[in-house]
Amino acid sequence: MNVLVTGSSRGLGKSIILEYAKNGYDIVINHNNSHEEALKLKDYVESTYKVRALVIRCDISKENEIDDMIEEIYKKFGHLDILVNNASIALDQDFELKTKKDFMKTLEINLVGTYLLSKKIGIKMLEAKKGNIINISSTNGIETTYPESIDYDASKAGIISLTHNFANYFAPYIRVNTICPGWINTDMNKNLDEDFINKETSKILLNRFAEPQEIANLAYFLGTDKASYINDSIIRIDGGIKR
Ligand SMILES: NC(=O)c1ccc[n+]([C@@H]2O[C@H](COP(=O)([O-])OP(=O)(O)OC[C@H]3O[C@@H](n4cnc5c(N)ncnc54)[C@H](OP(=O)(O)O)[C@@H]3O)[C@@H](O)[C@H]2O)c1
């Protein structure tokens, strides 16, 4: 069994890769900028878990790079069992200063990248009559709070819509599900100021941000047969929000 996780040399993607590798899956580590981290992760999983690991640089907003990545995976692994669409950016900026260019950049990576990968790999999975697609959206895709992330929120809401169309088109062979995490302790939040973090933490029933491993546990579970009847679902994992 094997898995491609986009944006997986660091953050949540890395935790998801480690969880699959720990359970014996061959893995594809995709990155855009973090090449050193990707190579270190490859060495680590190969030596620790004795699985095969590919490292592929691909900017998922570029269709030709996606095509090259898919070709390389199928050439080296012959097939793909699981796609995890994890890579994304969040450009938090003043609402009035955000430009069309900013908005489009976020959509191209977060939404269009997810669309192209799911469509192209999903068609191959459909030919094989088996496969599994797991998307990482966000609670921001369900409810929006801060206009600074208007583009990010739209991209994450779009992923929820893609989930339903792909689950429908690829049925009954491919399960397609989406995870909507709340706050996670990753680099994405490293520039948040302490007061803001405290304010957001106070809204969470568990009174803390998630560790990436806690989201990776769910991303792994959805890829296994234990989740065999979970399909077309939007699953929220946010520690409980005070209402
Ligand atoms: N952190 C949170 O609080 C939170 C909450 C809800 C949902 N999420 C979602 O969880 C997922 C993982 O987030 P994270 O917190 O781990 O983010 P992160 O620490 O900022 O990591 C982002 C990852 O995406 C990759 N990436 C960005 N642009 C890319 C591109 N054009 N092509 C390929 N890869 C690209 C990065 O790779 P390089 O370093 O190689 O560029 C990196 O591996 C995202 O979908 C995010 O929206 C996060």
PDBQT file of the ligand as one rigid body, heavy atoms in Angstrom, charges set to zero:
ROOT
HETATM    1  N1  LIG A 301      -2.295  25.004  11.272  1.00  0.00    +0.000 N 
HETATM    2  C1  LIG A 301      -3.599  25.158  11.466  1.00  0.00    +0.000 C 
HETATM    3  O1  LIG A 301      -4.022  25.769  12.469  1.00  0.00    +0.000 OA
HETATM    4  C2  LIG A 301      -4.587  24.577  10.504  1.00  0.00    +0.000 A 
HETATM    5  C3  LIG A 301      -5.947  24.617  10.841  1.00  0.00    +0.000 A 
HETATM    6  C4  LIG A 301      -6.880  24.063   9.962  1.00  0.00    +0.000 A 
HETATM    7  C5  LIG A 301      -6.462  23.492   8.773  1.00  0.00    +0.000 A 
HETATM    8  N2  LIG A 301      -5.133  23.485   8.478  1.00  0.00    +0.000 N 
HETATM    9  C6  LIG A 301      -4.740  22.873   7.218  1.00  0.00    +0.000 C 
HETATM   10  O2  LIG A 301      -3.839  21.807   7.473  1.00  0.00    +0.000 OA
HETATM   11  C7  LIG A 301      -2.976  21.626   6.326  1.00  0.00    +0.000 C 
HETATM   12  C8  LIG A 301      -1.527  21.635   6.771  1.00  0.00    +0.000 C 
HETATM   13  O3  LIG A 301      -1.254  22.887   7.350  1.00  0.00    +0.000 OA
HETATM   14  P1  LIG A 301       0.037  23.167   8.258  1.00  0.00    +0.000 P 
HETATM   15  O4  LIG A 301      -0.456  23.850   9.456  1.00  0.00    +0.000 OA
HETATM   16  O5  LIG A 301       0.872  21.964   8.353  1.00  0.00    +0.000 OA
HETATM   17  O6  LIG A 301       0.748  24.262   7.315  1.00  0.00    +0.000 OA
HETATM   18  P2  LIG A 301       2.277  24.679   7.186  1.00  0.00    +0.000 P 
HETATM   19  O7  LIG A 301       3.020  24.306   8.423  1.00  0.00    +0.000 OA
HETATM   20  O8  LIG A 301       2.249  26.114   6.766  1.00  0.00    +0.000 OA
HETATM   21  O9  LIG A 301       2.780  23.763   5.967  1.00  0.00    +0.000 OA
HETATM   22  C9  LIG A 301       2.247  23.984   4.694  1.00  0.00    +0.000 C 
HETATM   23  C10 LIG A 301       2.717  22.891   3.781  1.00  0.00    +0.000 C 
HETATM   24  O10 LIG A 301       2.158  23.116   2.484  1.00  0.00    +0.000 OA
HETATM   25  C11 LIG A 301       3.194  23.071   1.525  1.00  0.00    +0.000 C 
HETATM   26  N3  LIG A 301       2.904  23.924   0.373  1.00  0.00    +0.000 N 
HETATM   27  C12 LIG A 301       2.557  25.226   0.366  1.00  0.00    +0.000 A 
HETATM   28  N4  LIG A 301       2.419  25.667  -0.894  1.00  0.00    +0.000 NA
HETATM   29  C13 LIG A 301       2.688  24.608  -1.703  1.00  0.00    +0.000 A 
HETATM   30  C14 LIG A 301       2.688  24.439  -3.115  1.00  0.00    +0.000 A 
HETATM   31  N5  LIG A 301       2.429  25.446  -3.944  1.00  0.00    +0.000 N 
HETATM   32  N6  LIG A 301       2.994  23.206  -3.604  1.00  0.00    +0.000 NA
HETATM   33  C15 LIG A 301       3.294  22.162  -2.771  1.00  0.00    +0.000 A 
HETATM   34  N7  LIG A 301       3.293  22.292  -1.422  1.00  0.00    +0.000 NA
HETATM   35  C16 LIG A 301       2.999  23.498  -0.899  1.00  0.00    +0.000 A 
HETATM   36  C17 LIG A 301       4.447  23.501   2.252  1.00  0.00    +0.000 C 
HETATM   37  O11 LIG A 301       5.573  22.975   1.559  1.00  0.00    +0.000 OA
HETATM   38  P3  LIG A 301       6.993  23.786   1.390  1.00  0.00    +0.000 P 
HETATM   39  O12 LIG A 301       7.468  24.110   2.777  1.00  0.00    +0.000 OA
HETATM   40  O13 LIG A 301       7.851  22.786   0.700  1.00  0.00    +0.000 OA
HETATM   41  O14 LIG A 301       6.711  24.993   0.557  1.00  0.00    +0.000 OA
HETATM   42  C18 LIG A 301       4.229  22.867   3.622  1.00  0.00    +0.000 C 
HETATM   43  O15 LIG A 301       4.672  21.531   3.614  1.00  0.00    +0.000 OA
HETATM   44  C19 LIG A 301      -3.323  22.777   5.369  1.00  0.00    +0.000 C 
HETATM   45  O16 LIG A 301      -4.248  22.334   4.409  1.00  0.00    +0.000 OA
HETATM   46  C20 LIG A 301      -3.981  23.796   6.286  1.00  0.00    +0.000 C 
HETATM   47  O17 LIG A 301      -4.837  24.669   5.589  1.00  0.00    +0.000 OA
HETATM   48  C21 LIG A 301      -4.176  24.012   9.301  1.00  0.00    +0.000 A 
ENDROOT
TORSDOF 0
